[in-house]
């Protein structure tokens, strides 16, 4: 097997078929993620999916990605605001 967590899950629950079905669904879901998110995985998609099912934890990568984009946008807006403040202080105007 891939690791002890997966083996432990299968032995404890005796649901090999259900585990495989859930893992396949998780693989399908993860394959639909944007490439930038898939590139951030430390393991292959199959290994990540098996790990998620064994741990009974399915992370919401899209939510995390959207939060990161919003945070980056806010930081960019803050930098733009700082640039505008500096231009105002120096008496520079865009015309």
C-alpha positions in Angstrom: 0.0 0.0 0.0 1.0 3.6 -0.3 1.2 4.4 3.4 0.0 3.3 6.9 -2.9 5.7 7.0 -4.6 4.2 4.0 -3.9 0.6 5.3 -5.3 1.5 8.7 -8.5 3.0 7.1 -9.1 -0.1 5.0 -8.5 -2.5 7.9 -10.7 -0.6 10.3 -13.6 0.0 8.0 -13.4 -3.0 5.7 -14.8 -0.8 2.9 -12.2 -1.2 0.1 -14.8 -0.7 -2.6 -16.1 2.5 -1.1 -12.6 3.7 -0.5 -11.8 3.2 -4.2 -15.0 4.9 -5.3 -14.3 7.9 -3.1 -10.7 8.1 -4.2 -11.7 8.1 -7.9 -14.2 10.9 -7.3 -11.5 12.9 -5.5 -9.1 12.3 -8.4 -11.8 13.6 -10.8 -12.4 16.7 -8.7 -8.7 17.4 -8.4 -8.1 17.0 -12.1 -10.5 19.8 -12.7 -8.6 22.3 -10.6 -6.6 25.0 -12.3 -3.0 24.1 -13.2 -1.5 26.6 -10.8 -3.2 24.7 -7.9 -2.2 21.3 -9.2 1.4 22.5 -9.4 1.4 23.3 -5.7 0.8 19.7 -4.7 3.7 18.0 -3.0 2.6 14.5 -4.2 0.9 13.2 -7.3 -2.8 13.8 -7.7 -3.5 10.2 -7.0 -1.5 10.1 -3.8 -3.1 13.4 -2.7 -6.6 12.0 -3.4 -5.9 8.7 -1.5 -4.5 10.7 1.4 -7.6 13.0 1.5 -10.0 10.0 1.5 -8.0 8.2 4.2 -8.0 11.3 6.4 -11.6 12.0 5.6 -10.6 15.6 4.8 -11.4 17.2 1.4 -9.7 20.6 1.2 -11.4 23.4 -0.8 -8.5 24.5 -3.0 -10.6 26.9 -5.0 -11.7 28.8 -1.8 -8.0 29.0 -0.7 -7.0 30.1 -4.2 -9.7 32.8 -4.3 -8.7 34.1 -0.8 -5.0 34.4 -2.0 -6.1 36.3 -5.1 -8.2 38.7 -3.1 -5.4 39.2 -0.6 -3.0 39.9 -3.5 -5.5 42.3 -5.1 -5.9 44.2 -1.8 -2.1 44.4 -1.5 -1.8 45.8 -5.0 -4.6 48.3 -4.3 -2.7 49.4 -1.1 0.5 49.9 -3.1 -1.4 51.9 -5.8 -2.9 54.0 -3.0 0.5 54.6 -1.5 1.8 55.7 -5.0 -1.1 58.1 -5.3 -0.4 59.6 -1.8 3.3 60.1 -2.7 2.3 61.8 -6.0 -0.1 64.1 -4.1 2.5 65.0 -1.6 5.0 65.8 -4.4 2.4 67.8 -6.3 2.5 65.5 -9.3 -0.8 65.1 -11.1 -1.8 62.9 -14.0 -3.4 64.9 -16.8 
